[in-house]
C-alpha cells in the first residue's frame, strides 16, 4: 500500500493501532479503492498473521449457495451434497475471514453471522454439531450500512458487532499527489513485467492522469496502466495509450483544486517561456526558490525544455 496523503496516513494509523487486537473491523470505501489490500495489511500485522487469510465476496455467490460457502455443509444436507465440506468460517480458523460486500449478505445469514461473532461457534448446513472457530472477521462494503440499517435491509446489531473499528478508504480522486505516486509504481511494475523498463510518462499523459476523476479508483488506474504499457511505442506512455486523450483536450477546471493547479500551471509555463527555460530566472520571477519550482514542475507535470 502506497500513499503520503493525510487521508491515507489516517488509514495507516488505524491499521497500526487496531490490527494487533482480535476485534472485528469494518472497511468502507468505493469500489476499487483497495479494501481487500487494507484487510490483508490488517492480517499481516495481526497475531493471526501465520494463519490463513480467507476471502469471500458476498455478492458474487448465489444466495442459495452462500450459506454453504460461509458455514459449510454435511453430507446429504441438500441435493448434490455428496460429501462433507468445510466453509470459509471453518477454513479461516486461526486466521482472518474477509467478507467483502457485506451489505449484500441476505437477512437469514446476517442472523447466523451475528451468532458466530457473539459465540465464535456455528453449525454446518444440515448439521447439529457446534463447531468452534477463532477466525477474526474483517468486513468491507461500498454501501452505506447506516442507510441500510435505516431501511431495514441490514441488522443494526450486526452492524455494531462489525463496526468495532471502522476504516474509511478514500477514493483516488481525494488522495492528492498519491495518484502519481501510485501511477509511477504501477508503470514501473508493468514495464518490468513486459521488458519495457525505460518507459516514462509523457507530460500530457501526466496531466490527463491528474485531471481524470477515476470513478473506478485504484483498480481502474491499474488496468489502464497495464494496457498502456502493452500498447505503448517508444519510451513514453501517451494519453492515447491510456485512452485519456479526451481528458487532456478538456482543460476546463471543475473543482477548486483543479482550478488552482490550472492557474499555477499557466503561471509556471509563462515564466519559463519568458526566461527561455532558465530555472533560476523563472523561479526569481515567480518569487520562489529553485527547489520549489522543481517541485511545482513535477507536481504539475511540466517538462523542462
N, C-alpha and C positions, 0 to 999 in steps of 0.2 A: 504494500500500500504506500502510495506516494502522496505528498501534499504538505504545503507550508502555510496554507491559508488559515485564518483564525477558526473557521468552521470545521476544518479537518483537524486542527490542533485540539479542539474540544472533543472530537470523536476519539482521538488517540488517548486523551486524558481519561475518558470514561472506560475505555478498554483496559488501560493500565490499572485503574483502580478496582474495577469490578470483575475482571477476568479471574483473579485468584480465588474468588468465592465460588460457591456452588449454586448461587441464586439464578432463577430463570431470568432471561433477558429478552427484550423486545427491540428489534431493529426496524426503524421506519425510514422510508425513502422511496423515491420514484423508481420505476423500472429502469434497470441498467446502471444504477448508481454504485453497485458493488456490495450489496448487503451480504451476499454469501462470503465475500472476502473478509468482511468485518467479522462474521461468525467464525471463520477459520482462524482469524487473528485472536479472537477470544479463546478458542480451543487451544491454540498453541501456547498461550500464556496461562492456561488453567492447570489445576492439579491433575486434570484428566488428560493432559497432553499426550500421554503414552497410550491412551485408549483410542477407540475408533471415533472417527467423525462421520456420522451417518446423516445424509441429507434426503429430505422428502419434499417434493413440491405438491402441496395440497390441491392445486388447481389443475395439475397435469394428469391426474388419475381419476377414472370414472368413480362416481360416488359409491356404486355397489361394490367396488373393489378396494376402496380406500381404507375401510376398517381392517381388512385382512392385511393390507400393506403396512398399516400402522401397528397393529397388535398381533398379527399372525393368525393362523387357524390350525385347528386339529384335523386329523384325517376324517373324512366323511362329513365335515361341517356343512358342506354345500356341494352341489353338483360340480365335479371336476377337482374336488379336494382329495386327491388320491394319497396324499401323504401329509404329515405334519409339517408346517412351515413357520419359521420364526418371523416375526415382524420387525419393523425398524426400532421400536421401543426396546425390544429384547436385544437386538443386534448392537444397539448403542450402549449397552451396559458397560460401565467403567469409562465411558467417553462422553461425547456430546451428540445430542439429537437436534438437528437443524430442521425446523419446519418452516419452509418458505410458503409465502402466500397464505398465511394462517387465517386471513379473513375469509377465505373460501371454504373453510372447514365446515361441513354440514352440522346442523344443531345436535343430532344424536351423538356424533363423535366429539363435539365440544364437551358434552357431559362426561364421556369416558376419559377424555384428556384431562379434564379438571380433576377427576378422581385420581388419576395417576399422579398428577402434580401434588395432590394433597397427601396421598398414601404411599407413593412410589411402588404401587402394586397394580396389576392388571390381569385380565383373563384373555386368552386367545379366543377367537371366534369359534363357537362350538365347544368350548372347554369350560370346566368348572374349577380347575385348579388355579389358585392365586400364585402369580409369578412376580418376583421382585426384580426391579431394575433400578440402578442408581444413576441412570443416564441424566445428564444435565440438559434441560430443554432451552434452546435458543430459537426464538421465532422471529419471523420477518414478514412484512407486508407493505404494499404500496397503497393500501386503502386507509382511510381514516377510521380506525377502530372505534373511536369515541362516537362518531356518527352512526356506525353500525350498531353500537350498543343502544343508542337513542332510537334507532329504527326497529330494534328487537331482533336483528339478524345475528348478533354476536352477544354471548352471555357476559354480563357485567362482572360476575365473579371470576370467570375465566380471564377476562381482560386484566383484572387487578392481580391475578396469580402470575400472569405472564409479564406484566409491566412492573416488576420489582425494580428493574433498571431499564431505562429507555435510552436508546441511541438513535439520534436523527442524522441520517447520512445526507449531506447537502447535494442538490443537483449540480452537475458540472458547470452550468452557466453562472452559479453563485460562488464559484471557487477561485475567481480571480486568476492570478498567474499560475495556479496549479494546472490550468488547461495545457499550457505549452510545456510545462514540466512533464506531465503525463504523456503528451503527444510525442515529445522527443524520446521518451523511454520506449514507447511502442514502435517508433520509427527505428530506433537502434536494435530492438529485439527482432523485428520482422526483416530488417535489412540484413542482419547477421544470419537469420534463418535461410534467406534466399541468396546469400552470397553477394549482397549489394552494400557492402559496408561503407562506401563513400557517399551514400545518399544523404542529402540535406534538404531542408525546406526552402523553396523559392520564397522571396519576400512576399509576393502576392498570396501565396498559399498560407503563410503565417497570418496575414491579415484576414483571410477568409475563415481560417480556423477560429480566430478570436471573435469574429463578427457573428458566426453561426450560433444559433440558440441551443443546439444539441438536445433535442427532445428525447433522444434515446440514451443520453448521458454517456458514461464511460464505455459501455458496451458498443454504442454506435461509433464512438471515436476509434475504438479498437478495430472494428470491422472496416471502417473507411480507410484507415491507415494500412491495414493488411492488403486491401485491394490496391491502394495507391502504390505500394512497394512492388506489387506484381505487375501493374500496368505502366509504371514509370519508365521513361527512356532517358539516358544520360545520367547526370549526377544529382538532379534536383527533382523533388516532388512538386508538381504544379497543382493549380486549382482544378484543372481538368482531370488529373489523376485522382483527386479527392472527390470529384463530382460536386465541387463547390464553386464553380465558375460564376454562377448567378449571384452568389453571395458577394464575391469580390466586386461585381459590377453594380451592386446595390449598396451605395455608400451612405444612404440616409441613416443617421443615428436614431435609435428608437428608445434608448434609455439614457439616464443622466451619465452613467459611466461611459457608454459608447460615445456620447456627445463630447465628453471631456477628453477622451482618448483621441477622437477625431480632430478636435481643436489642437491638442498637443502635437499630433502627427503633422498637421499642416504647418504649425509654427516651426517645428524642428526641420522639416523639409525645406521651408523657405530660408531659414538661417543657413542651412548647409549649402543651398543653391547660391545665395548671395556671397558666401565665403568660399566658393569653389571647392566645397567638401573639406575644408580645413577645420578640424575638430576644435582646436583651441580657440580660433576666432569665432566659430559658431557658438561655442559654449559661453564666451565672453559676451557676445551679443544677447544671448538668452539670459544672462545673469546667473549661470550655474557653473559648476566645476566640470572638468573633463570627465571624471569618473561618472558623475551624474548623467551627463549627456550620453555616454556609452550605455549606461543602464536604460535610459529612456529609448535609445535606438533599438536595444534588444527587446524591450517590452513592447514597443510599437511596431516591431518587425520592419525597421528601416535599415536597408542595406547601405554600407559605406561605399560610396562611389570610388 
